[in-house]
Amino acid sequence: MQEYFAKASEKDITRSIVEEFTTEFLSYVESDVIIVGGGPSGLTAARDLASNGIRTVVLESNNYFGGGFWLGGYLMNKATVRAPGQKFFDELGVPYKEYSEGLYVASAPSACSKLISAACDAGAFMLNMNKFDDVVTRNGRVAGVVTNWTPVSALPRAITCVDPVALETKCVIDATGHDAVVANTLRSRNMLELEGFGPMDVPTSEDLVVEKTSEVFPGLVLTGMAVATAYGLPRMGPTFGSMLESGRRAAKIAEEIVKG
C-alpha cells in the first residue's frame, strides 16, 4: 500500500487536539473583550478588535459561526446591503452586484465564510458550542461571563449537575440578536430596562441600530439587533449593512473601554 500521509497515530491526534485547545483556552481565561454571539455584528467587532491588538474572545452557542448571515431570508442564501454597506464586501473580497440603485446583493455563504475567516485571521479566539449562562459583575460593572458547553443544557435536569466556568474580561459585547441574552440577564435582576423590539421598518431600523449602538451598562456594549431589543427599535429584516456597521461601532466603543 502506498503511503500518502505523514505518520501520526490516534494518540498523537488526540494529544494535539487536547493540548492545543487547552493551552489556548487557558491563555484567554482573562481577556480584553468577550463577544457573546458569533453573527455578523459580533464577527465584525471581533475582526476589528483583534486587528488592533485587543485580546478578543467570541462565544458562540452553535457549532458554527455566522448566525443568520449564512442565509439572506426565506431560506434563500443571498445577502443584501444598502449603500454604503457594500464597502464591507469590498474589504472582505466578496463578489456582489448592484441589484438596484444603492441596493447590493451577494452570495451569503461567500460573505459569511469570509467574515468568519477574517475574524480568525485577525487573531480572535473562537469558542463555539459554548452557551452563555450568566455575567460576572464586580464593583458595579460587567467583568466577565459564565459559560458552559451547549450540549449540557440539552441534557435532562436529573443528570446536568455540571457547573459552568467563568471567563474574566474588561468589556462584554452582547451580539446575540433579538434575544439580547446578556442584557436580559441584567434585566431579570432589575439592573437594566429593555423596551423590546417593534415591527419591521428596514430604513428606520438600520439607521437607528447603528446610531444606538452603545454601552448600556458599565462594561456591557450592545450591537446588532440586541440594540433594537434594548431601545424598542423596529426589527430590521433580511439585510445586513447595519449589522456590520453596528459591529464596527461596537468595536470602537469596546476599545475605548479597554484602554480606559
GILINPE-V890730 format. One record per residue. N is the residue number from 1. SS is DSSP state (H for helix, E for strand, C for the rest). PSI is psi in whole degrees, 0 to 359 (999 if undefined). OMEGA is omega in radians with two decimals (NA if undefined). Layout:
n = {N,N}
ss = {SS,SS}
psi = {PSI,PSI}
omega = {OMEGA,OMEGA}
This chain:
n = {1,2,3,4,5,6,7,8,9,10,11,12,13,14,15,16,17,18,19,20,21,22,23,24,25,26,27,28,29,30,31,32,33,34,35,36,37,38,39,40,41,42,43,44,45,46,47,48,49,50,51,52,53,54,55,56,57,58,59,60,61,62,63,64,65,66,67,68,69,70,71,72,73,74,75,76,77,78,79,80,81,82,83,84,85,86,87,88,89,90,91,92,93,94,95,96,97,98,99,100,101,102,103,104,105,106,107,108,109,110,111,112,113,114,115,116,117,118,119,120,121,122,123,124,125,126,127,128,129,130,131,132,133,134,135,136,137,138,139,140,141,142,143,144,145,146,147,148,149,150,151,152,153,154,155,156,157,158,159,160,161,162,163,164,165,166,167,168,169,170,171,172,173,174,175,176,177,178,179,180,181,182,183,184,185,186,187,188,189,190,191,192,193,194,195,196,197,198,199,200,201,202,203,204,205,206,207,208,209,210,211,212,213,214,215,216,217,218,219,220,221,222,223,224,225,226,227,228,229,230,231,232,233,234,235,236,237,238,239,240,241,242,243,244,245,246,247,248,249,250,251,252,253,254,255,256,257,258,259,260}
ss = {C,C,C,C,C,C,C,C,C,H,H,H,H,H,H,H,H,H,H,H,H,H,H,H,H,H,H,C,C,E,C,C,E,E,E,E,C,C,C,H,H,H,H,H,H,H,H,H,H,H,H,C,C,C,C,E,E,E,E,C,C,C,C,C,C,C,H,H,H,H,C,C,E,C,C,E,C,E,E,E,E,E,C,C,C,H,H,H,H,H,H,H,C,C,C,E,E,E,E,E,C,C,E,E,E,E,E,H,H,H,H,H,H,H,H,H,H,H,H,H,H,H,C,C,E,E,E,C,C,E,E,E,E,E,E,E,E,E,C,C,E,E,E,E,E,E,E,E,E,H,H,H,H,H,C,C,H,H,H,C,C,C,C,C,E,E,E,E,C,C,E,E,E,E,C,C,H,H,H,C,H,H,H,H,H,H,H,C,C,C,C,C,C,C,C,C,C,E,C,C,C,H,H,H,H,H,H,H,H,H,H,H,C,E,E,E,E,C,C,E,E,E,C,C,H,H,H,H,H,H,H,C,C,E,C,C,C,C,C,C,H,H,H,H,H,H,H,H,H,H,H,H,H,H,H,H,H,H,H,C}
psi = {129,133,123,336,157,157,127,125,176,319,325,319,315,313,320,321,309,312,316,318,313,318,315,319,314,327,345,13,333,123,181,315,136,126,119,111,119,40,194,321,312,319,321,315,319,315,313,317,309,325,334,15,13,124,113,134,136,120,116,130,337,170,355,152,162,336,224,359,344,333,141,308,150,35,27,116,58,126,133,149,152,146,138,25,338,344,330,320,320,316,321,350,35,122,142,170,154,111,316,175,118,359,121,146,141,166,122,316,324,311,316,313,325,328,318,312,320,320,317,313,330,341,9,141,119,117,96,168,30,118,130,134,324,173,156,130,148,130,40,19,158,128,13,183,154,132,155,161,136,318,336,320,344,352,154,144,331,339,25,37,62,106,146,181,165,145,131,151,172,339,139,135,122,106,40,19,207,333,331,56,326,311,322,335,320,321,320,342,14,32,349,142,137,138,339,148,157,185,168,136,88,307,318,314,316,315,315,326,317,313,322,357,123,173,112,346,146,119,359,120,137,142,160,214,349,331,317,319,322,320,7,34,159,151,158,321,185,61,152,3,315,332,315,315,323,319,320,317,321,321,318,319,315,319,321,321,315,319,354,999}
omega = {3.09,3.13,-3.10,-2.97,3.09,-3.11,3.05,-3.09,3.13,-3.14,3.12,3.14,3.12,-3.14,-3.11,3.13,-3.05,-3.08,-3.08,3.11,-3.08,3.13,-3.12,3.14,-3.13,-3.13,-3.13,3.03,3.00,-3.07,3.08,-3.09,2.97,3.10,3.12,-3.10,-3.09,3.03,-3.05,3.13,-3.13,-3.13,3.10,3.10,3.14,3.13,-3.09,-3.12,-3.11,3.11,3.14,3.06,3.11,-3.13,-2.92,3.06,3.01,-3.11,-3.07,-3.07,3.12,3.06,3.10,3.04,3.05,3.13,-3.12,-3.11,3.08,-3.12,3.12,3.14,3.05,-3.10,3.12,-2.90,2.99,-3.13,3.13,2.97,3.01,3.14,0.16,-3.08,-3.13,3.11,3.06,3.06,3.11,-3.13,-3.07,-3.10,-3.13,3.05,3.13,3.07,3.05,-3.10,3.02,-3.04,3.10,3.13,-3.03,-3.11,-3.12,3.01,-3.14,3.09,3.11,-3.11,-3.08,-3.11,3.13,3.08,3.07,3.14,-3.13,3.11,3.10,-3.10,3.13,3.09,3.08,3.09,-3.01,-3.14,3.08,-3.05,3.06,-3.06,3.06,-3.11,-3.08,3.05,2.92,3.07,3.10,3.12,3.06,3.12,3.07,-3.05,3.11,3.12,3.02,-3.05,3.06,3.08,-3.13,-3.11,3.14,-3.10,-3.14,-3.13,3.05,-3.06,-3.11,-3.12,-3.12,3.05,-3.11,-3.11,3.07,3.02,-3.12,3.06,-3.13,-3.12,3.10,-3.09,3.05,3.04,3.07,3.13,-3.02,3.06,-3.07,-3.11,3.12,-2.93,3.13,3.13,-3.14,3.05,3.08,3.12,-3.10,3.12,3.13,3.11,-3.08,3.08,3.09,-3.05,-3.07,-3.06,-3.10,-3.13,-2.98,3.03,-2.96,-3.08,3.14,-3.07,-3.08,-3.14,-3.05,3.11,3.11,-3.09,-3.04,3.06,-2.94,2.99,-3.04,3.10,-3.10,3.14,-3.13,3.11,3.07,3.09,3.11,-3.04,2.97,3.09,3.13,3.14,-3.11,-2.97,3.11,-3.11,3.07,3.03,-2.92,-3.06,-2.95,2.98,-2.80,-3.10,-3.11,3.08,-3.12,-3.12,3.08,3.08,3.10,-3.14,3.10,3.13,3.14,3.13,-3.14,3.13,3.09,3.12,-3.12,-3.09,3.02,NA}
